[in-house]
Structure formats: C-alpha cells, structure tokens
C-alpha cells in the first residue's frame, strides 16, 4: 500500500523508509485522500456522462476515466506544488469545485426521481410561457373579430327590419351589402377562433411531449438549475 501511495504521488517507493515520519504520514494521508477523491470522481464522471449529457456506452466509461485522470493529475500537481499563499488559494478553489461536483452527482443519483420531475416542470413552464403570449394575443384578436361581426350583424338586422334612416322594411340592396359585410366579419372571426384552438392544442401536445423529452434534452446547466430548485 505504501508503494502504491508513493507511485500515486510520483515519489520513489525505495526512498520511503529514509523519509522523516512526518513526510511518511503525509504520503499515506495524501494517498488515501486522492484515492477517495478519484473513486468519487470516477462515479461522478460516469453518472454525468450517462445521465446529464446522455453519452452512450462505451464512451461513458471513457469519459469517466478521462475525468478521473484530470482530477488525479490536478490533485498531485497541487500537492507537489510549493506551499505559498497563491497555491493555497488555488488548492481551496479547486477543492471547493471538486467537492461541489461530487456532492452534485451524489445528490442527483439519490434524488434522481425528484430532480427529473423538476426538469419536467421547468420544461412545462417554458413551453407554457412561450405559448401563453401567442394565445393571449390570439384571444384578443378573436374578441375583436367577434365584436366586429356582432356589430355588423346588428346593423344588417336593423336594416332588414326598417330601422335605418330609409325606414323601408325588407331585404334590399343596402341590406345585402351590410349582410355581406357581416358574413365576411363572421368568417374572419371563425378563422381567428380556429387559430386559437390550434394554438391551444399545440400547447397541450408540446407539454405532453415534454414529459418524455425534457430529461433527454436537458443540458448540464438545466440539471444544475433543477438540482438547486429541488
């Protein structure tokens, strides 16, 4: 085990016995610490590759090994760097980043069901917000078209009942012109109403489809957002 830790820290195992007891303890301590961190980050790399970025096997294993190599190299370089203020600051920052990634991955695995639900809710909200603006604008247009049609229909009816300035009861040329205008307004209202129904149907279909696609299409930032929201 001592030889393994020495090799992990780029030390010569044959010189271990000649080192001071404090240095020997440091090698063992750092070796254990790096081993633990690397094991956690292998899991983190594999989990994030397969579940967050949806990389298919065997590339998930390659990603996990590459991530492990990066973390291991950074850890060893930090340990072997001269101890000064800037190195200590860099150690602290990198340590915080590694800890956050590790805790994020562990929490994501434990609470996967809840975070997946949050991802679906976020996508549902995004889709609803996208369609709600168009739907509200279309509703305003439908109401405007309906009022226009209703007004023109009333004018045509009044003309047929002799309520206009001519006072003539019957279906004459003036009535036919006004009726034609009312019919055109009705057609425009119906077209607008159909468009509104189509938008509402598209919104419903998009939300239903999002339940299966939200998790697959969610990127790393979306997972982080859902993670902290949960």
N, C-alpha and C positions, 0 to 999 in steps of 0.2 A: 504493500500500500504506500509506503514511504517513497519507493522508487517511482510509483505511478504519479504521486503528487509532485515529485521533483521534475519529472518529464513534462507534466502539465504546466509547470511554472517555468519551463525552459532552464532548469537547473541540472547540474551534473549529479546523478544519484551517488556516484562514488565519493563525492565530497560532502555528503550529508552528515556523516559521522564527525567530520572535522569542524563543523559549524558550531557556533555558540548555541546553547539550549534555547535561547530566545528566538534565534533565527530558525531553529528546527521546529519550534512550536508555530512560528509564523507560516512556515511552508505547509505544515499539516492543516492549520486553520484555513489558510487561503485555498488550499487544495480541496478541502471539504466544502468551503463556500462556493467555489467555482463549479464543483461537481453538482451541487444542489441547484445553482442558478441555471447551469446548462441543461439539466434534466427538465426543469420547469419551462425553459425557453424552447426546448425541442417540442414539448407538448403545445406550447403557445404557437409556435410556427406552423405545426401541423394543423391545429384547430383553426387558426385564422386563414390558412391557405384553403382548407376544405369547406369551412362554414361561412367565412366572411367574404373571401374572394372567389369561392366556388371553383377552385382549381381541381381538375380531375386527377385521379391517381394515374401513374406513379409520380407525377410532378409534385404532389403534396409532400411526398417523402423527400424529394429533392429540396423543396422549399424549406422544410423543417431542418434538414441537415445544413443548408446554407445559412439559415438564421442561427443555428447553433454555433457554427463556425465563426460567424460575425461576433456574436456575444462573447464567445470564448476568447477570441483574439483581442477584443476591446478590454475584457477583464484583465487578461495577462499584461497587456501593454500598460494599463493603468497601475497595476500592482508593481510593475518593474520600473515605472517612471520615477524620477527623482521627486522626493517629497518637498513640495513648496506650496505656496498659497494657491496659485493658479491650478496646479494639479489636483489639489484637494477640492477646489470648486468644481473642476471638471468631473472628478470622481463622484461628488454629490449629485450633480446634474444627471450624469449617466445612470447612476444608481437609482434615482427617482424615476427616470424614464423606463428603465428595465422593470422596476417594481410595478409601475402603472400598467405596463403591457402585460406582465404576468398576472396581476390581480384582475385586469380587464378580461383576460382569457379565461381564468378560473371562474369568475362570476358569470361570464357568458355561457360557459358549459353548465354550471349549476342551475342558472335561471334561464336556460335557453327557451323554454316554452313561454315564459312571461315576456322576454325580450322580443321573441318572434311576434307575439301578439301586439307589442308596442310598435314594431315595424309595420305591421298591417294597418294599425290605427293611424300612423303617420302618413302612410301612402293613401289611405282612405280620405284623410283630411286634405291632403294635397290635391287629390282629384276633385273632391267636393268644392274646394276653393276655386279651382280652375273653371269648373262648370257653372258654379253659382253666379259668377259675374255675367256670363253669357245668358244664363237662364233668366236672371233678373232683367237684363236689357230686353230680352225677348218678351217677357211678361209685360213690360212697359209698352212695347210695340203692339202686342195683342190687345191690351186695354185701349190703346189709342185707336187701333183699327176698329174695335168693337163700337166705341163711342161714335166714330165717324160713320160707320154703317148704320147704327141706330138713328143718328140724327138725319141722315139722308132718307132712311126708310120712313121716318115720321113725316118728312117734307113731302114725299111721294104720296103717302096716305092722305095727308091733308089736301093735296091737290085733287086726288080722286074723289074726296068727299065734298068738294066745293068750298073748301076753307081758304083757298088762295084769294088774291085780290080780284080775280076774274069772277069768282062766285059760281062757276059752272061745275055741275056735278057730272062725273063721267070719266072715262078713260080716253083722254085726248092725246095730242102730240106732246103737249107740255108734260103730262103725267108720264108718258112713255120715256121721255128724256130723263126725267127725275128718277123713274124706276130703274132705268138702265144704270144711272149713276149709283143708285143704292145697291144694285146687284153687283156692280164692279167692286164697290166697297166691301160687300159681303165676301166675295171671292178672295180679296186681299186679306180680310180677317181670317178666313178659313186656312189660307196658306200660312199665315203667321202662326195660327194655332197649331197646325200640323208641325211646323218647325219647332215650336216649343215642346210638343210631345216627343219629337225626335231627340231633342237635346236632353230631356229628362230620361228618356230610355237609354241614350248613350251613357249618361252619367251612371245610371244603375248598372249597366253592363260593365263599365270600366271599374266600378267599385267591386263588383263580383269577381272580375278577372284579377283584380289586385291582390286578392286573398291568396292566390297561388303564385303570383309573380313578384309580390312585394319583397319576400325574403331572398329570392334568387337574384333579383336585380339590385338589391340594396348594396351599396358600397361600404367601405370601411368607416367613412365619416357618418353614414346613416346608422351603422351599428353603434358607433360611439354615442350619437345623439339619443338613440333608443335606450342604450345602456344607462345613461345618466337620467333620462326621463323616468325610467323604471325605478 
